Amino acid sequence: MKYKLLAIDIDGTLLNSKSQLTPRTIAAVQAAQARGLKVVLATGRRLGNTLPFVGPLGIRELLVVHNGVVVADPVQQETIVQQGICPSLAAELVDKLDSLSLNYILYTGESAGEKVLAPRGRWEEPENLLSYYLGEAAEFVDGVEVTSPPVRIAIIDRTDQVDGFYQELIKTYAGQVSALLFGTERNIWRGIEILPAHSNKGTGVAFVAERLGVDASEVVAFGDNINDLEMIQWAGLGIAMENGSPLLKERAQRIAPRHDEDGVAQIIEELLL
């Protein structure tokens, strides 16, 4: 089978543990494109935090951002596809988060997720959770108002508080939103990504592949975390990083070397160059 498209996650996959693009990885991705392969970045980042990688890698295809909720054109920097959480439902979730005093941010719909709001008085923790785990600098407001279908809501707080809210989410709002639960290094903090129902990296990459006339069997997908699961299961060849989550590695068809060993580059060099 000749593969035609590479779908690659960024953090923990394309980047090493220092959040760097190494020369070997850049060279491998550029060489794959020179051979005629399409390369799609599929990430939980928003567009503004993804564009810095487009130039060095020579990316020309659409970007799958916000975990598949938004598909954007990197050249025109415009949105091609955007999903959103029902505004009344989002407002209800915001009210619950406020009542529980949980740390959260909301990516607004009118900005395609580029505007990030946080309630004033939250995120006042000993650690800079917002920057370290989400890579964001939010606009703090007295009250987060939902004026259009938000792209997503992200939460990071103490594990016991987050776990309880997650159980309520999957019990009460199943089918209305998707909820991704993730841990952190020392397991003190826990996070949730709340997305529109039926939105994920798999649906985002499938949309781009269809536009390019590429079948799922012709796609190689790389990822490291649970938000990559649908993507690697959809692709003809789903690859998990050695540094990835145990569940993802169980479901993957192949394991790549660690991100600190240029794992993506090693696979590209072996299979596609």
WOJORA-V67463 format. One record per residue. N is the residue number from 0. RES is the residue in three letters. OMEGA is omega in degrees with one decimal (NA if undefined). Layout:
# WOJORA-V67463
((N/RES/OMEGA) (N/RES/OMEGA))
This chain:
# WOJORA-V67463
((0/MET/177.1) (1/LYS/178.8) (2/TYR/-175.7) (3/LYS/-175.2) (4/LEU/173.7) (5/LEU/174.0) (6/ALA/-170.1) (7/ILE/170.8) (8/ASP/-178.1) (9/ILE/-172.9) (10/ASP/-179.5) (11/GLY/-177.9) (12/THR/179.5) (13/LEU/179.4) (14/LEU/175.4) (15/ASN/-175.6) (16/SER/174.6) (17/LYS/-179.2) (18/SER/-179.4) (19/GLN/165.9) (20/LEU/-178.6) (21/THR/177.8) (22/PRO/-179.2) (23/ARG/179.7) (24/THR/177.7) (25/ILE/-178.1) (26/ALA/-178.8) (27/ALA/-179.6) (28/VAL/178.3) (29/GLN/179.4) (30/ALA/178.2) (31/ALA/179.0) (32/GLN/177.4) (33/ALA/176.7) (34/ARG/177.2) (35/GLY/177.2) (36/LEU/173.3) (37/LYS/177.6) (38/VAL/179.7) (39/VAL/173.1) (40/LEU/-178.7) (41/ALA/-166.5) (42/THR/171.3) (43/GLY/178.1) (44/ARG/170.9) (45/ARG/-174.7) (46/LEU/-177.2) (47/GLY/179.6) (48/ASN/179.7) (49/THR/-176.2) (50/LEU/179.7) (51/PRO/-179.0) (52/PHE/-175.7) (53/VAL/-178.2) (54/GLY/-179.1) (55/PRO/-178.2) (56/LEU/-177.9) (57/GLY/-177.2) (58/ILE/179.1) (59/ARG/-175.6) (60/GLU/178.1) (61/LEU/179.1) (62/LEU/174.1) (63/VAL/-174.5) (64/VAL/-178.7) (65/HIS/178.7) (66/ASN/175.5) (67/GLY/-179.1) (68/VAL/-179.1) (69/VAL/170.5) (70/VAL/-172.0) (71/ALA/176.0) (72/ASP/-176.8) (73/PRO/-179.0) (74/VAL/179.8) (75/GLN/-176.5) (76/GLN/179.2) (77/GLU/-177.5) (78/THR/176.8) (79/ILE/178.5) (80/VAL/175.8) (81/GLN/172.4) (82/GLN/179.2) (83/GLY/175.8) (84/ILE/178.7) (85/CYS/-175.2) (86/PRO/-179.6) (87/SER/176.9) (88/LEU/179.1) (89/ALA/178.7) (90/ALA/177.5) (91/GLU/178.9) (92/LEU/177.8) (93/VAL/177.6) (94/ASP/179.4) (95/LYS/179.6) (96/LEU/177.2) (97/ASP/-178.3) (98/SER/179.6) (99/LEU/-178.4) (100/SER/177.9) (101/LEU/174.7) (102/ASN/177.5) (103/TYR/171.0) (104/ILE/-180.0) (105/LEU/177.3) (106/TYR/-168.1) (107/THR/-178.0) (108/GLY/-176.9) (109/GLU/178.8) (110/SER/-174.0) (111/ALA/176.7) (112/GLY/-179.3) (113/GLU/176.3) (114/LYS/-173.8) (115/VAL/-177.8) (116/LEU/175.3) (117/ALA/178.4) (118/PRO/178.6) (119/ARG/-178.5) (120/GLY/175.5) (121/ARG/176.4) (122/TRP/177.4) (123/GLU/-176.8) (124/GLU/177.4) (125/PRO/179.9) (126/GLU/177.7) (127/ASN/-175.5) (128/LEU/-175.3) (129/LEU/-179.1) (130/SER/-172.3) (131/TYR/-174.6) (132/TYR/-178.6) (133/LEU/179.5) (134/GLY/-175.9) (135/GLU/169.8) (136/ALA/-172.4) (137/ALA/170.7) (138/GLU/-177.6) (139/PHE/-177.1) (140/VAL/-179.0) (141/ASP/176.7) (142/GLY/179.8) (143/VAL/179.0) (144/GLU/178.4) (145/VAL/-177.2) (146/THR/176.1) (147/SER/-176.9) (148/PRO/-178.7) (149/PRO/179.7) (150/VAL/176.9) (151/ARG/175.1) (152/ILE/-179.3) (153/ALA/-175.8) (154/ILE/166.3) (155/ILE/179.5) (156/ASP/-179.3) (157/ARG/-173.4) (158/THR/-175.6) (159/ASP/179.7) (160/GLN/-178.0) (161/VAL/-178.9) (162/ASP/179.1) (163/GLY/179.5) (164/PHE/178.6) (165/TYR/178.3) (166/GLN/177.2) (167/GLU/179.5) (168/LEU/-174.9) (169/ILE/178.4) (170/LYS/-172.2) (171/THR/-171.7) (172/TYR/177.9) (173/ALA/-179.3) (174/GLY/178.6) (175/GLN/174.7) (176/VAL/169.0) (177/SER/-178.7) (178/ALA/178.9) (179/LEU/-179.9) (180/LEU/178.5) (181/PHE/-179.8) (182/GLY/177.0) (183/THR/-167.8) (184/GLU/-173.7) (185/ARG/177.1) (186/ASN/174.3) (187/ILE/-176.5) (188/TRP/177.3) (189/ARG/-179.2) (190/GLY/173.9) (191/ILE/168.8) (192/GLU/177.5) (193/ILE/-175.3) (194/LEU/171.1) (195/PRO/179.8) (196/ALA/174.3) (197/HIS/174.2) (198/SER/177.5) (199/ASN/-179.2) (200/LYS/178.9) (201/GLY/179.4) (202/THR/179.3) (203/GLY/-179.9) (204/VAL/178.3) (205/ALA/178.2) (206/PHE/-179.4) (207/VAL/-179.6) (208/ALA/179.5) (209/GLU/178.0) (210/ARG/-179.5) (211/LEU/-178.4) (212/GLY/-178.2) (213/VAL/178.1) (214/ASP/179.1) (215/ALA/-178.6) (216/SER/-178.3) (217/GLU/-175.9) (218/VAL/170.0) (219/VAL/-178.6) (220/ALA/179.3) (221/PHE/175.7) (222/GLY/-178.9) (223/ASP/-172.5) (224/ASN/-173.5) (225/ILE/178.4) (226/ASN/175.8) (227/ASP/-171.2) (228/LEU/-177.6) (229/GLU/-179.0) (230/MET/-177.5) (231/ILE/176.2) (232/GLN/179.6) (233/TRP/-173.7) (234/ALA/176.3) (235/GLY/175.7) (236/LEU/179.5) (237/GLY/-174.3) (238/ILE/175.7) (239/ALA/177.7) (240/MET/177.7) (241/GLU/178.5) (242/ASN/-175.2) (243/GLY/-178.1) (244/SER/179.9) (245/PRO/-178.8) (246/LEU/-180.0) (247/LEU/-179.4) (248/LYS/176.1) (249/GLU/-174.9) (250/ARG/-176.6) (251/ALA/176.4) (252/GLN/-178.9) (253/ARG/177.1) (254/ILE/176.1) (255/ALA/173.1) (256/PRO/-176.2) (257/ARG/177.0) (258/HIS/177.5) (259/ASP/175.7) (260/GLU/-178.1) (261/ASP/-175.0) (262/GLY/179.1) (263/VAL/-179.9) (264/ALA/-179.1) (265/GLN/-179.8) (266/ILE/178.3) (267/ILE/-179.4) (268/GLU/-176.9) (269/GLU/-170.9) (270/LEU/-163.3) (271/LEU/-177.9) (272/LEU/NA))
